[in-house]
Amino acid sequence: MKRIFLVEDDKAIAKNLILLLRSEGFTVIHAPTRIEALGVIEKNKFDLALIDISLPDGNGFTVCTEIKAKQDIPVIFLTASGDEASVVTGLNMCADDYITKPFRPRELIARIGTALRKSGRSPSDFQIKGLSVDTASGIVKKDGSEIFLSALEYRLLLVFINNPKNIITRSRLLDELWDAAGEFVNDNTLTVYIKRLREKIETDPTNPQIILTVRGTGYRLGDLYASE
Protein backbone atom coordinates (compact mmCIF):
# COMPACT_ATOMS: atom_id res chain seq x y z
CA MET A 1 0.00 0.00 0.00
CA LYS A 2 1.46 3.37 -1.05
CA ARG A 3 2.23 5.87 1.71
CA ILE A 4 1.50 9.55 1.15
CA PHE A 5 2.75 12.38 3.34
CA LEU A 6 0.30 15.29 3.43
CA VAL A 7 1.49 18.67 4.70
CA GLU A 8 -1.53 20.99 4.86
CA ASP A 9 -2.55 23.46 7.57
CA ASP A 10 -6.19 23.97 6.53
CA LYS A 11 -8.13 21.46 8.65
CA ALA A 12 -11.09 21.15 6.27
CA ILE A 13 -8.91 20.63 3.20
CA ALA A 14 -6.71 18.14 5.05
CA LYS A 15 -9.71 16.16 6.28
CA ASN A 16 -11.21 15.90 2.79
CA LEU A 17 -7.88 14.96 1.24
CA ILE A 18 -7.26 12.24 3.80
CA LEU A 19 -10.70 10.74 3.15
CA LEU A 20 -10.16 10.91 -0.62
CA LEU A 21 -6.70 9.35 -0.55
CA ARG A 22 -7.70 6.58 1.83
CA SER A 23 -10.69 5.76 -0.38
CA GLU A 24 -8.18 5.27 -3.21
CA GLY A 25 -6.20 2.77 -1.16
CA PHE A 26 -3.39 5.04 0.08
CA THR A 27 -2.03 5.23 3.59
CA VAL A 28 -1.86 8.89 4.68
CA ILE A 29 0.18 10.62 7.37
CA HIS A 30 -0.66 14.28 7.94
CA ALA A 31 1.29 17.18 9.40
CA PRO A 32 -0.21 20.71 9.61
CA THR A 33 3.00 22.72 10.09
CA ARG A 34 6.57 22.90 8.82
CA ILE A 35 8.06 21.95 12.20
CA GLU A 36 5.80 18.92 12.60
CA ALA A 37 6.47 17.87 9.02
CA LEU A 38 10.23 17.91 9.55
CA GLY A 39 9.78 15.68 12.60
CA VAL A 40 7.64 13.20 10.67
CA ILE A 41 10.22 12.97 7.87
CA GLU A 42 12.85 11.81 10.37
CA LYS A 43 10.78 8.80 11.44
CA ASN A 44 8.87 7.68 8.35
CA LYS A 45 9.34 6.58 4.76
CA PHE A 46 6.91 7.61 2.04
CA ASP A 47 6.17 7.04 -1.63
CA LEU A 48 4.96 10.58 -2.38
CA ALA A 49 4.45 13.92 -0.61
CA LEU A 50 1.68 16.49 -1.05
CA ILE A 51 2.85 19.81 0.37
CA ASP A 52 1.01 23.11 0.76
CA ILE A 53 3.35 25.96 -0.18
CA SER A 54 1.93 28.34 2.46
CA LEU A 55 2.30 27.02 6.00
CA PRO A 56 1.64 28.90 9.28
CA ASP A 57 5.28 28.66 10.39
CA GLY A 58 7.04 29.05 7.07
CA ASN A 59 6.66 27.58 3.60
CA GLY A 60 6.63 24.19 1.95
CA PHE A 61 9.93 24.74 0.16
CA THR A 62 11.89 23.85 3.29
CA VAL A 63 9.86 20.68 3.75
CA CYS A 64 10.35 19.72 0.11
CA THR A 65 14.11 20.26 0.31
CA GLU A 66 14.34 18.17 3.48
CA ILE A 67 12.31 15.34 1.95
CA LYS A 68 14.40 15.30 -1.20
CA ALA A 69 17.58 15.21 0.87
CA LYS A 70 16.44 12.15 2.81
CA GLN A 71 14.06 10.27 0.46
CA ASP A 72 14.01 10.05 -3.32
CA ILE A 73 10.24 10.48 -3.74
CA PRO A 74 8.04 12.71 -5.91
CA VAL A 75 6.65 15.90 -4.37
CA ILE A 76 3.49 17.65 -5.53
CA PHE A 77 2.86 21.19 -4.30
CA LEU A 78 -0.63 22.38 -3.37
CA THR A 79 -0.79 26.07 -4.20
CA ALA A 80 -3.28 28.93 -4.08
CA SER A 81 -4.74 30.22 -7.32
CA GLY A 82 -2.59 32.79 -9.08
CA ASP A 83 0.55 32.14 -7.01
CA GLU A 84 2.67 31.72 -10.14
CA ALA A 85 5.92 32.97 -8.61
CA SER A 86 5.77 30.37 -5.84
CA VAL A 87 5.01 27.62 -8.33
CA VAL A 88 8.05 28.51 -10.45
CA THR A 89 10.25 28.66 -7.36
CA GLY A 90 9.03 25.28 -6.17
CA LEU A 91 9.53 23.58 -9.53
CA ASN A 92 13.01 25.04 -9.87
CA MET A 93 13.95 23.94 -6.36
CA CYS A 94 12.66 20.43 -5.96
CA ALA A 95 8.99 19.78 -6.75
CA ASP A 96 7.88 17.30 -9.42
CA ASP A 97 4.44 18.82 -10.02
CA TYR A 98 1.89 21.23 -8.59
CA ILE A 99 -1.87 21.54 -8.49
CA THR A 100 -3.83 24.74 -7.90
CA LYS A 101 -6.57 25.04 -5.29
CA PRO A 102 -9.44 24.49 -5.63
CA PHE A 103 -8.83 21.31 -7.61
CA ARG A 104 -11.01 18.43 -8.73
CA PRO A 105 -10.40 15.24 -6.74
CA ARG A 106 -10.05 13.11 -9.84
CA GLU A 107 -7.40 15.44 -11.24
CA LEU A 108 -5.36 15.15 -8.06
CA ILE A 109 -5.56 11.35 -8.09
CA ALA A 110 -4.48 11.34 -11.74
CA ARG A 111 -1.49 13.61 -10.93
CA ILE A 112 -0.48 11.35 -8.06
CA GLY A 113 -0.70 8.27 -10.29
CA THR A 114 1.44 9.93 -12.95
CA ALA A 115 4.07 11.00 -10.42
CA LEU A 116 4.24 7.51 -8.90
CA ARG A 117 4.61 5.88 -12.32
CA LYS A 118 7.40 8.28 -13.33
CA SER A 119 9.23 7.56 -10.09
CA GLY A 120 8.95 3.81 -10.60
CA ARG A 121 6.84 3.39 -7.46
CA SER A 122 3.73 2.30 -9.28
CA PRO A 123 3.62 -0.91 -11.35
CA SER A 124 3.16 -0.14 -15.04
CA ASP A 125 2.09 -3.64 -16.09
CA PHE A 126 -1.26 -5.07 -15.02
CA GLN A 127 -2.59 -8.52 -15.90
CA ILE A 128 -6.05 -10.00 -15.50
CA LYS A 129 -7.77 -12.89 -17.27
CA GLY A 130 -5.44 -12.87 -20.28
CA LEU A 131 -5.53 -9.08 -20.54
CA SER A 132 -2.32 -7.10 -20.01
CA VAL A 133 -2.11 -3.32 -19.75
CA ASP A 134 1.18 -1.43 -19.86
CA THR A 135 0.24 1.98 -18.50
CA ALA A 136 3.69 3.39 -19.25
CA SER A 137 3.28 2.84 -22.99
CA GLY A 138 -0.51 2.68 -23.17
CA ILE A 139 -0.38 -0.73 -24.90
CA VAL A 140 -3.21 -3.15 -24.21
CA LYS A 141 -2.99 -6.82 -25.18
CA LYS A 142 -5.43 -9.71 -25.03
CA ASP A 143 -3.87 -13.17 -25.02
CA GLY A 144 -0.66 -11.65 -26.37
CA SER A 145 -2.25 -9.75 -29.27
CA GLU A 146 -2.49 -5.96 -29.14
CA ILE A 147 -5.97 -4.49 -29.10
CA PHE A 148 -6.87 -0.88 -29.79
CA LEU A 149 -9.06 1.14 -27.46
CA SER A 150 -10.44 4.60 -27.96
CA ALA A 151 -9.26 7.31 -25.55
CA LEU A 152 -12.45 7.02 -23.50
CA GLU A 153 -12.38 3.20 -23.50
CA TYR A 154 -8.78 3.29 -22.25
CA ARG A 155 -9.65 5.88 -19.61
CA LEU A 156 -12.52 3.69 -18.45
CA LEU A 157 -10.24 0.67 -18.18
CA LEU A 158 -7.69 2.66 -16.16
CA VAL A 159 -10.34 3.61 -13.61
CA PHE A 160 -10.87 -0.08 -12.83
CA ILE A 161 -7.16 -0.93 -12.87
CA ASN A 162 -6.38 1.91 -10.46
CA ASN A 163 -9.14 0.76 -8.09
CA PRO A 164 -8.81 -3.04 -8.15
CA LYS A 165 -10.56 -3.67 -4.82
CA ASN A 166 -13.29 -1.04 -5.02
CA ILE A 167 -16.81 -1.01 -6.37
CA ILE A 168 -16.99 1.88 -8.84
CA THR A 169 -20.38 3.55 -8.95
CA ARG A 170 -21.96 4.61 -12.21
CA SER A 171 -21.95 8.23 -11.05
CA ARG A 172 -18.20 8.14 -10.50
CA LEU A 173 -17.62 6.57 -13.91
CA LEU A 174 -19.76 9.30 -15.46
CA ASP A 175 -17.56 11.91 -13.76
CA GLU A 176 -14.41 10.20 -15.04
CA LEU A 177 -15.65 10.03 -18.63
CA TRP A 178 -16.94 13.58 -18.48
CA ASP A 179 -13.49 14.78 -17.35
CA ALA A 180 -11.77 12.84 -20.12
CA ALA A 181 -14.22 13.81 -22.87
CA GLY A 182 -14.55 17.43 -21.85
CA GLU A 183 -18.27 17.20 -22.51
CA PHE A 184 -21.37 15.82 -20.85
CA VAL A 185 -21.59 12.02 -20.80
CA ASN A 186 -24.98 10.57 -19.86
CA ASP A 187 -26.00 7.25 -18.34
CA ASN A 188 -26.87 5.68 -21.70
CA THR A 189 -23.45 6.65 -23.08
CA LEU A 190 -21.75 4.95 -20.13
CA THR A 191 -23.68 1.73 -20.82
CA VAL A 192 -22.53 1.87 -24.44
CA TYR A 193 -18.88 2.35 -23.47
CA ILE A 194 -18.96 -0.48 -20.95
CA LYS A 195 -20.43 -2.74 -23.65
CA ARG A 196 -17.81 -1.71 -26.23
CA LEU A 197 -14.96 -2.16 -23.78
CA ARG A 198 -16.18 -5.62 -22.78
CA GLU A 199 -16.43 -6.63 -26.44
CA LYS A 200 -12.74 -5.81 -26.85
CA ILE A 201 -11.23 -7.14 -23.62
CA GLU A 202 -13.46 -10.01 -22.50
CA THR A 203 -13.05 -13.57 -23.79
CA ASP A 204 -16.83 -13.91 -23.65
CA PRO A 205 -18.52 -10.47 -23.45
CA THR A 206 -21.84 -12.10 -22.52
CA ASN A 207 -20.16 -13.59 -19.43
CA PRO A 208 -17.66 -10.89 -18.37
CA GLN A 209 -14.81 -11.83 -16.05
CA ILE A 210 -12.79 -8.60 -16.11
CA ILE A 211 -15.40 -5.88 -15.59
CA LEU A 212 -18.07 -7.30 -13.31
CA THR A 213 -21.50 -5.77 -12.72
CA VAL A 214 -22.54 -5.08 -9.13
CA ARG A 215 -26.29 -4.85 -9.39
CA GLY A 216 -27.82 -1.64 -8.14
CA THR A 217 -24.41 -0.09 -7.48
CA GLY A 218 -22.00 -0.11 -10.41
CA TYR A 219 -19.05 -2.25 -11.43
CA ARG A 220 -15.83 -3.73 -10.10
CA LEU A 221 -12.71 -5.34 -11.47
CA GLY A 222 -12.34 -9.13 -11.42
CA ASP A 223 -9.46 -10.80 -9.61
CA LEU A 224 -6.10 -9.41 -10.68
CA TYR A 225 -3.52 -11.88 -11.96
CA ALA A 226 -6.11 -14.67 -12.12
CA SER A 227 -5.72 -17.12 -14.98
CA GLU A 228 -8.42 -18.21 -17.41
C-alpha positions in Angstrom: 0.0 0.0 0.0 1.5 3.4 -1.0 2.2 5.9 1.7 1.5 9.6 1.1 2.8 12.4 3.3 0.3 15.3 3.4 1.5 18.7 4.7 -1.5 21.0 4.9 -2.5 23.5 7.6 -6.2 24.0 6.5 -8.1 21.5 8.6 -11.1 21.2 6.3 -8.9 20.6 3.2 -6.7 18.1 5.1 -9.7 16.2 6.3 -11.2 15.9 2.8 -7.9 15.0 1.2 -7.3 12.2 3.8 -10.7 10.7 3.1 -10.2 10.9 -0.6 -6.7 9.4 -0.5 -7.7 6.6 1.8 -10.7 5.8 -0.4 -8.2 5.3 -3.2 -6.2 2.8 -1.2 -3.4 5.0 0.1 -2.0 5.2 3.6 -1.9 8.9 4.7 0.2 10.6 7.4 -0.7 14.3 7.9 1.3 17.2 9.4 -0.2 20.7 9.6 3.0 22.7 10.1 6.6 22.9 8.8 8.1 22.0 12.2 5.8 18.9 12.6 6.5 17.9 9.0 10.2 17.9 9.6 9.8 15.7 12.6 7.6 13.2 10.7 10.2 13.0 7.9 12.9 11.8 10.4 10.8 8.8 11.4 8.9 7.7 8.3 9.3 6.6 4.8 6.9 7.6 2.0 6.2 7.0 -1.6 5.0 10.6 -2.4 4.4 13.9 -0.6 1.7 16.5 -1.1 2.8 19.8 0.4 1.0 23.1 0.8 3.4 26.0 -0.2 1.9 28.3 2.5 2.3 27.0 6.0 1.6 28.9 9.3 5.3 28.7 10.4 7.0 29.1 7.1 6.7 27.6 3.6 6.6 24.2 2.0 9.9 24.7 0.2 11.9 23.9 3.3 9.9 20.7 3.8 10.4 19.7 0.1 14.1 20.3 0.3 14.3 18.2 3.5 12.3 15.3 2.0 14.4 15.3 -1.2 17.6 15.2 0.9 16.4 12.2 2.8 14.1 10.3 0.5 14.0 10.1 -3.3 10.2 10.5 -3.7 8.0 12.7 -5.9 6.6 15.9 -4.4 3.5 17.7 -5.5 2.9 21.2 -4.3 -0.6 22.4 -3.4 -0.8 26.1 -4.2 -3.3 28.9 -4.1 -4.7 30.2 -7.3 -2.6 32.8 -9.1 0.5 32.1 -7.0 2.7 31.7 -10.1 5.9 33.0 -8.6 5.8 30.4 -5.8 5.0 27.6 -8.3 8.0 28.5 -10.4 10.3 28.7 -7.4 9.0 25.3 -6.2 9.5 23.6 -9.5 13.0 25.0 -9.9 14.0 23.9 -6.4 12.7 20.4 -6.0 9.0 19.8 -6.7 7.9 17.3 -9.4 4.4 18.8 -10.0 1.9 21.2 -8.6 -1.9 21.5 -8.5 -3.8 24.7 -7.9 -6.6 25.0 -5.3 -9.4 24.5 -5.6 -8.8 21.3 -7.6 -11.0 18.4 -8.7 -10.4 15.2 -6.7 -10.1 13.1 -9.8 -7.4 15.4 -11.2 -5.4 15.2 -8.1 -5.6 11.4 -8.1 -4.5 11.3 -11.7 -1.5 13.6 -10.9 -0.5 11.3 -8.1 -0.7 8.3 -10.3 1.4 9.9 -12.9 4.1 11.0 -10.4 4.2 7.5 -8.9 4.6 5.9 -12.3 7.4 8.3 -13.3 9.2 7.6 -10.1 8.9 3.8 -10.6 6.8 3.4 -7.5 3.7 2.3 -9.3 3.6 -0.9 -11.3 3.2 -0.1 -15.0 2.1 -3.6 -16.1 -1.3 -5.1 -15.0 -2.6 -8.5 -15.9 -6.0 -10.0 -15.5 -7.8 -12.9 -17.3 -5.4 -12.9 -20.3 -5.5 -9.1 -20.5 -2.3 -7.1 -20.0 -2.1 -3.3 -19.8 1.2 -1.4 -19.9 0.2 2.0 -18.5 3.7 3.4 -19.2 3.3 2.8 -23.0 -0.5 2.7 -23.2 -0.4 -0.7 -24.9 -3.2 -3.2 -24.2 -3.0 -6.8 -25.2 -5.4 -9.7 -25.0 -3.9 -13.2 -25.0 -0.7 -11.7 -26.4 -2.2 -9.7 -29.3 -2.5 -6.0 -29.1 -6.0 -4.5 -29.1 -6.9 -0.9 -29.8 -9.1 1.1 -27.5 -10.4 4.6 -28.0 -9.3 7.3 -25.5 -12.4 7.0 -23.5 -12.4 3.2 -23.5 -8.8 3.3 -22.3 -9.7 5.9 -19.6 -12.5 3.7 -18.4 -10.2 0.7 -18.2 -7.7 2.7 -16.2 -10.3 3.6 -13.6 -10.9 -0.1 -12.8 -7.2 -0.9 -12.9 -6.4 1.9 -10.5 -9.1 0.8 -8.1 -8.8 -3.0 -8.2 -10.6 -3.7 -4.8 -13.3 -1.0 -5.0 -16.8 -1.0 -6.4 -17.0 1.9 -8.8 -20.4 3.5 -8.9 -22.0 4.6 -12.2 -22.0 8.2 -11.1 -18.2 8.1 -10.5 -17.6 6.6 -13.9 -19.8 9.3 -15.5 -17.6 11.9 -13.8 -14.4 10.2 -15.0 -15.7 10.0 -18.6 -16.9 13.6 -18.5 -13.5 14.8 -17.4 -11.8 12.8 -20.1 -14.2 13.8 -22.9 -14.5 17.4 -21.9 -18.3 17.2 -22.5 -21.4 15.8 -20.8 -21.6 12.0 -20.8 -25.0 10.6 -19.9 -26.0 7.3 -18.3 -26.9 5.7 -21.7 -23.5 6.7 -23.1 -21.8 5.0 -20.1 -23.7 1.7 -20.8 -22.5 1.9 -24.4 -18.9 2.4 -23.5 -19.0 -0.5 -20.9 -20.4 -2.7 -23.6 -17.8 -1.7 -26.2 -15.0 -2.2 -23.8 -16.2 -5.6 -22.8 -16.4 -6.6 -26.4 -12.7 -5.8 -26.9 -11.2 -7.1 -23.6 -13.5 -10.0 -22.5 -13.0 -13.6 -23.8 -16.8 -13.9 -23.6 -18.5 -10.5 -23.4 -21.8 -12.1 -22.5 -20.2 -13.6 -19.4 -17.7 -10.9 -18.4 -14.8 -11.8 -16.1 -12.8 -8.6 -16.1 -15.4 -5.9 -15.6 -18.1 -7.3 -13.3 -21.5 -5.8 -12.7 -22.5 -5.1 -9.1 -26.3 -4.9 -9.4 -27.8 -1.6 -8.1 -24.4 -0.1 -7.5 -22.0 -0.1 -10.4 -19.0 -2.3 -11.4 -15.8 -3.7 -10.1 -12.7 -5.3 -11.5 -12.3 -9.1 -11.4 -9.5 -10.8 -9.6 -6.1 -9.4 -10.7 -3.5 -11.9 -12.0 -6.1 -14.7 -12.1 -5.7 -17.1 -15.0 -8.4 -18.2 -17.4 
